[in-house]
Amino acid sequence: MRNVRREPFRYGWIWLVYVLLYAASVPWYLPADTRPAIWLGLPYWALISLLATAGIAIFTVLVIRSFWDDTDPM
């Protein structure tokens, strides 16, 4: 039988981190009436969004490697 105690959906803090990372990936919190600064050739909101998206990907890998039980139930 699978060990469902270690499945990632059972941990509330994992969901909280995902919500925060997704909220950071959408630039709704930045002022709309200012001229965007350019960082590394991109508007700063695009770079923030790319970094948050990379954070989501890295966090997903860490969650899968640390919490997901991938043993064969048979």
C-alpha positions in Angstrom: 0.0 0.0 0.0 1.2 3.5 -0.8 2.4 5.7 2.0 -0.1 8.6 1.6 1.3 10.5 4.6 4.2 11.7 2.5 2.2 12.9 -0.5 2.7 16.6 -1.1 -1.0 17.6 -1.1 -1.1 16.8 2.6 1.2 19.7 3.5 -0.4 23.1 3.7 2.9 25.1 3.5 3.6 23.6 0.1 0.3 25.1 -1.2 1.1 28.5 0.5 4.5 28.6 -1.3 2.8 27.9 -4.6 0.3 30.7 -4.0 3.0 33.1 -3.2 5.1 32.2 -6.2 2.2 32.4 -8.6 1.2 35.8 -7.1 4.8 37.0 -7.6 4.7 35.8 -11.2 1.9 38.1 -12.2 2.9 41.8 -12.1 -0.5 43.0 -10.7 1.2 44.6 -7.7 3.4 47.0 -9.8 2.2 50.5 -10.5 0.6 50.8 -13.9 1.3 54.5 -14.5 5.1 54.5 -14.4 7.6 54.0 -17.2 9.1 50.5 -16.8 12.8 50.4 -16.0 14.9 48.1 -18.1 16.9 45.3 -16.4 19.1 43.0 -18.5 17.3 44.2 -21.6 13.8 43.4 -20.3 11.2 45.5 -18.6 11.6 44.8 -14.9 8.2 43.3 -14.6 9.1 40.7 -17.2 12.3 39.8 -15.4 10.4 39.5 -12.1 7.8 37.2 -13.8 10.6 35.0 -15.3 12.3 34.7 -12.0 9.1 33.7 -10.2 8.3 31.2 -12.9 11.8 29.7 -12.5 11.1 29.6 -8.8 7.9 27.6 -9.4 9.8 25.1 -11.5 12.6 24.7 -9.0 10.2 24.4 -6.1 8.2 21.8 -7.9 11.3 19.7 -8.5 12.2 19.9 -4.8 8.7 18.9 -3.7 8.6 15.9 -6.1 12.1 14.7 -5.0 11.4 15.2 -1.3 7.8 14.3 -0.8 6.4 12.3 -3.6 6.2 8.5 -2.9 7.0 6.9 -6.2 7.3 3.3 -5.0 5.3 0.7 -7.0 2.2 -0.3 -5.1 2.2 -3.8 -6.6 
